[in-house]
Amino acid sequence: MTDERIKGPASYFPSIEKTYGRPVAEWKSLVRQHYPAKHMELVAMLKTEHGLGHGHANAIVAHTLAEDKA
């Protein structure tokens, strides 16, 4: 069994859930509700309307956009 670490934006998810008390799926849903906004507009929305820090907001947006692009 390998001990692989989660990398990229998903590595922030445990901290996001612990800090803000909401599952990442809820944050992703919120981001999707604001489509077709641009990346930084979505980050700004999470920061100003929901009080997320820049790194956490950026991780959620980046991961959500990457999922939806695939």
VMD Tcl script that builds the backbone (N, CA, C; Angstrom):
set m [mol new atoms 210]
animate dup $m
set s [atomselect $m all]
$s set {name element resname resid chain x y z} {
  {N N MET 1 A 0.847 -1.185 0.000}
  {CA C MET 1 A 0.000 0.000 0.000}
  {C C MET 1 A 0.889 1.244 0.000}
  {N N THR 2 A 0.602 2.155 -0.902}
  {CA C THR 2 A 1.386 3.383 -0.976}
  {C C THR 2 A 0.699 4.473 -0.175}
  {N N ASP 3 A 1.492 5.366 0.300}
  {CA C ASP 3 A 0.970 6.486 1.083}
  {C C ASP 3 A 1.014 7.733 0.206}
  {N N GLU 4 A 0.061 7.814 -0.754}
  {CA C GLU 4 A 0.043 8.925 -1.688}
  {C C GLU 4 A -0.638 10.138 -1.062}
  {N N ARG 5 A -0.006 11.269 -1.204}
  {CA C ARG 5 A -0.573 12.514 -0.696}
  {C C ARG 5 A -1.433 13.156 -1.762}
  {N N ILE 6 A -2.500 13.790 -1.318}
  {CA C ILE 6 A -3.346 14.537 -2.238}
  {C C ILE 6 A -2.614 15.802 -2.623}
  {N N LYS 7 A -2.622 16.106 -3.908}
  {CA C LYS 7 A -1.912 17.279 -4.399}
  {C C LYS 7 A -2.886 18.231 -5.067}
  {N N GLY 8 A -2.417 19.441 -5.315}
  {CA C GLY 8 A -3.221 20.429 -6.030}
  {C C GLY 8 A -4.322 21.015 -5.160}
  {N N PRO 9 A -5.337 21.579 -5.794}
  {CA C PRO 9 A -6.401 22.255 -5.058}
  {C C PRO 9 A -7.104 21.361 -4.037}
  {N N ALA 10 A -7.251 20.081 -4.339}
  {CA C ALA 10 A -7.954 19.166 -3.424}
  {C C ALA 10 A -7.240 19.030 -2.082}
  {N N SER 11 A -5.964 19.361 -2.028}
  {CA C SER 11 A -5.233 19.261 -0.759}
  {C C SER 11 A -5.764 20.259 0.275}
  {N N TYR 12 A -6.465 21.281 -0.181}
  {CA C TYR 12 A -7.046 22.275 0.724}
  {C C TYR 12 A -8.396 21.839 1.297}
  {N N PHE 13 A -9.039 20.823 0.700}
  {CA C PHE 13 A -10.408 20.508 1.047}
  {C C PHE 13 A -10.645 20.163 2.518}
  {N N PRO 14 A -9.807 19.347 3.160}
  {CA C PRO 14 A -10.048 19.074 4.579}
  {C C PRO 14 A -10.025 20.347 5.438}
  {N N SER 15 A -9.096 21.225 5.145}
  {CA C SER 15 A -8.990 22.480 5.884}
  {C C SER 15 A -10.198 23.380 5.624}
  {N N ILE 16 A -10.674 23.410 4.386}
  {CA C ILE 16 A -11.837 24.224 4.036}
  {C C ILE 16 A -13.062 23.742 4.802}
  {N N GLU 17 A -13.276 22.431 4.815}
  {CA C GLU 17 A -14.435 21.886 5.514}
  {C C GLU 17 A -14.350 22.149 7.016}
  {N N LYS 18 A -13.169 22.009 7.577}
  {CA C LYS 18 A -12.990 22.242 9.012}
  {C C LYS 18 A -13.169 23.722 9.356}
  {N N THR 19 A -12.604 24.608 8.553}
  {CA C THR 19 A -12.631 26.038 8.838}
  {C C THR 19 A -14.005 26.657 8.668}
  {N N TYR 20 A -14.718 26.260 7.606}
  {CA C TYR 20 A -15.977 26.932 7.280}
  {C C TYR 20 A -17.215 26.098 7.586}
  {N N GLY 21 A -17.025 24.842 7.997}
  {CA C GLY 21 A -18.130 24.010 8.449}
  {C C GLY 21 A -19.121 23.580 7.384}
  {N N ARG 22 A -18.712 23.633 6.144}
  {CA C ARG 22 A -19.579 23.198 5.044}
  {C C ARG 22 A -18.790 22.262 4.146}
  {N N PRO 23 A -19.440 21.238 3.605}
  {CA C PRO 23 A -18.719 20.327 2.708}
  {C C PRO 23 A -18.311 21.017 1.407}
  {N N VAL 24 A -17.241 20.548 0.832}
  {CA C VAL 24 A -16.728 21.123 -0.408}
  {C C VAL 24 A -17.783 21.049 -1.508}
  {N N ALA 25 A -18.601 20.025 -1.502}
  {CA C ALA 25 A -19.650 19.891 -2.523}
  {C C ALA 25 A -20.589 21.101 -2.509}
  {N N GLU 26 A -20.873 21.634 -1.335}
  {CA C GLU 26 A -21.723 22.832 -1.252}
  {C C GLU 26 A -21.034 24.041 -1.859}
  {N N TRP 27 A -19.741 24.183 -1.600}
  {CA C TRP 27 A -18.997 25.313 -2.164}
  {C C TRP 27 A -18.946 25.200 -3.685}
  {N N LYS 28 A -18.734 23.982 -4.187}
  {CA C LYS 28 A -18.688 23.778 -5.639}
  {C C LYS 28 A -20.043 24.107 -6.267}
  {N N SER 29 A -21.116 23.702 -5.607}
  {CA C SER 29 A -22.454 24.003 -6.109}
  {C C SER 29 A -22.672 25.511 -6.180}
  {N N LEU 30 A -22.219 26.206 -5.165}
  {CA C LEU 30 A -22.338 27.660 -5.126}
  {C C LEU 30 A -21.569 28.303 -6.279}
  {N N VAL 31 A -20.379 27.813 -6.532}
  {CA C VAL 31 A -19.577 28.322 -7.654}
  {C C VAL 31 A -20.329 28.112 -8.962}
  {N N ARG 32 A -20.875 26.916 -9.139}
  {CA C ARG 32 A -21.585 26.599 -10.389}
  {C C ARG 32 A -22.825 27.470 -10.582}
  {N N GLN 33 A -23.435 27.905 -9.511}
  {CA C GLN 33 A -24.608 28.773 -9.602}
  {C C GLN 33 A -24.253 30.144 -10.171}
  {N N HIS 34 A -22.969 30.502 -10.113}
  {CA C HIS 34 A -22.524 31.810 -10.592}
  {C C HIS 34 A -21.883 31.762 -11.980}
  {N N TYR 35 A -21.971 30.613 -12.640}
  {CA C TYR 35 A -21.474 30.537 -14.018}
  {C C TYR 35 A -22.303 31.462 -14.876}
  {N N PRO 36 A -21.777 32.049 -15.903}
  {CA C PRO 36 A -20.473 31.841 -16.534}
  {C C PRO 36 A -19.423 32.855 -16.102}
  {N N ALA 37 A -19.349 33.186 -14.862}
  {CA C ALA 37 A -18.350 34.141 -14.378}
  {C C ALA 37 A -16.934 33.603 -14.599}
  {N N LYS 38 A -15.985 34.507 -14.633}
  {CA C LYS 38 A -14.574 34.142 -14.797}
  {C C LYS 38 A -13.991 33.683 -13.464}
  {N N HIS 39 A -12.840 33.021 -13.560}
  {CA C HIS 39 A -12.166 32.448 -12.390}
  {C C HIS 39 A -12.052 33.456 -11.244}
  {N N MET 40 A -11.446 34.591 -11.502}
  {CA C MET 40 A -11.203 35.547 -10.415}
  {C C MET 40 A -12.491 36.199 -9.919}
  {N N GLU 41 A -13.506 36.283 -10.751}
  {CA C GLU 41 A -14.808 36.781 -10.296}
  {C C GLU 41 A -15.424 35.802 -9.304}
  {N N LEU 42 A -15.255 34.501 -9.573}
  {CA C LEU 42 A -15.768 33.478 -8.671}
  {C C LEU 42 A -15.001 33.477 -7.353}
  {N N VAL 43 A -13.698 33.653 -7.427}
  {CA C VAL 43 A -12.873 33.740 -6.219}
  {C C VAL 43 A -13.320 34.946 -5.386}
  {N N ALA 44 A -13.499 36.070 -6.034}
  {CA C ALA 44 A -13.917 37.291 -5.327}
  {C C ALA 44 A -15.277 37.105 -4.668}
  {N N MET 45 A -16.194 36.413 -5.331}
  {CA C MET 45 A -17.516 36.161 -4.777}
  {C C MET 45 A -17.410 35.338 -3.496}
  {N N LEU 46 A -16.612 34.285 -3.522}
  {CA C LEU 46 A -16.450 33.454 -2.325}
  {C C LEU 46 A -15.815 34.242 -1.179}
  {N N LYS 47 A -14.877 35.099 -1.519}
  {CA C LYS 47 A -14.198 35.889 -0.497}
  {C C LYS 47 A -15.123 36.951 0.104}
  {N N THR 48 A -15.787 37.719 -0.737}
  {CA C THR 48 A -16.571 38.855 -0.240}
  {C C THR 48 A -17.922 38.437 0.332}
  {N N GLU 49 A -18.586 37.484 -0.316}
  {CA C GLU 49 A -19.925 37.100 0.130}
  {C C GLU 49 A -19.929 36.011 1.198}
  {N N HIS 50 A -18.829 35.239 1.279}
  {CA C HIS 50 A -18.832 34.091 2.189}
  {C C HIS 50 A -17.630 34.043 3.128}
  {N N GLY 51 A -16.735 35.013 3.025}
  {CA C GLY 51 A -15.633 35.137 3.971}
  {C C GLY 51 A -14.510 34.126 3.832}
  {N N LEU 52 A -14.401 33.469 2.684}
  {CA C LEU 52 A -13.296 32.533 2.500}
  {C C LEU 52 A -12.001 33.286 2.272}
  {N N GLY 53 A -10.904 32.686 2.695}
  {CA C GLY 53 A -9.596 33.238 2.403}
  {C C GLY 53 A -9.276 33.030 0.928}
  {N N HIS 54 A -8.307 33.776 0.430}
  {CA C HIS 54 A -7.980 33.711 -0.995}
  {C C HIS 54 A -7.560 32.303 -1.436}
  {N N GLY 55 A -6.692 31.667 -0.696}
  {CA C GLY 55 A -6.210 30.337 -1.075}
  {C C GLY 55 A -7.323 29.310 -1.123}
  {N N HIS 56 A -8.190 29.346 -0.124}
  {CA C HIS 56 A -9.303 28.402 -0.092}
  {C C HIS 56 A -10.282 28.665 -1.232}
  {N N ALA 57 A -10.615 29.915 -1.461}
  {CA C ALA 57 A -11.537 30.263 -2.547}
  {C C ALA 57 A -10.940 29.863 -3.889}
  {N N ASN 58 A -9.678 30.142 -4.085}
  {CA C ASN 58 A -9.007 29.811 -5.339}
  {C C ASN 58 A -8.983 28.304 -5.563}
  {N N ALA 59 A -8.739 27.529 -4.517}
  {CA C ALA 59 A -8.700 26.070 -4.639}
  {C C ALA 59 A -10.056 25.515 -5.056}
  {N N ILE 60 A -11.123 26.013 -4.453}
  {CA C ILE 60 A -12.468 25.545 -4.796}
  {C C ILE 60 A -12.792 25.879 -6.248}
  {N N VAL 61 A -12.527 27.114 -6.638}
  {CA C VAL 61 A -12.837 27.538 -8.006}
  {C C VAL 61 A -12.002 26.754 -9.021}
  {N N ALA 62 A -10.726 26.630 -8.787}
  {CA C ALA 62 A -9.841 25.925 -9.722}
  {C C ALA 62 A -10.288 24.473 -9.892}
  {N N HIS 63 A -10.589 23.801 -8.796}
  {CA C HIS 63 A -10.995 22.399 -8.858}
  {C C HIS 63 A -12.337 22.258 -9.559}
  {N N THR 64 A -13.270 23.140 -9.271}
  {CA C THR 64 A -14.603 23.082 -9.883}
  {C C THR 64 A -14.521 23.331 -11.388}
  {N N LEU 65 A -13.776 24.341 -11.785}
  {CA C LEU 65 A -13.635 24.638 -13.212}
  {C C LEU 65 A -12.949 23.488 -13.946}
  {N N ALA 66 A -11.947 22.881 -13.321}
  {CA C ALA 66 A -11.256 21.753 -13.943}
  {C C ALA 66 A -12.183 20.553 -14.104}
  {N N GLU 67 A -13.001 20.293 -13.109}
  {CA C GLU 67 A -13.973 19.201 -13.201}
  {C C GLU 67 A -14.952 19.423 -14.348}
  {N N ASP 68 A -15.448 20.631 -14.441}
  {CA C ASP 68 A -16.484 20.923 -15.427}
  {C C ASP 68 A -15.935 21.050 -16.845}
  {N N LYS 69 A -14.640 21.275 -16.962}
  {CA C LYS 69 A -14.008 21.375 -18.280}
  {C C LYS 69 A -13.793 19.985 -18.870}
  {N N ALA 70 A -13.599 19.005 -18.007}
  {CA C ALA 70 A -13.292 17.631 -18.445}
  {C C ALA 70 A -14.454 16.959 -19.117}
}
mol reanalyze $m
mol bondsrecalc $m
mol representation Tube
mol addrep $m
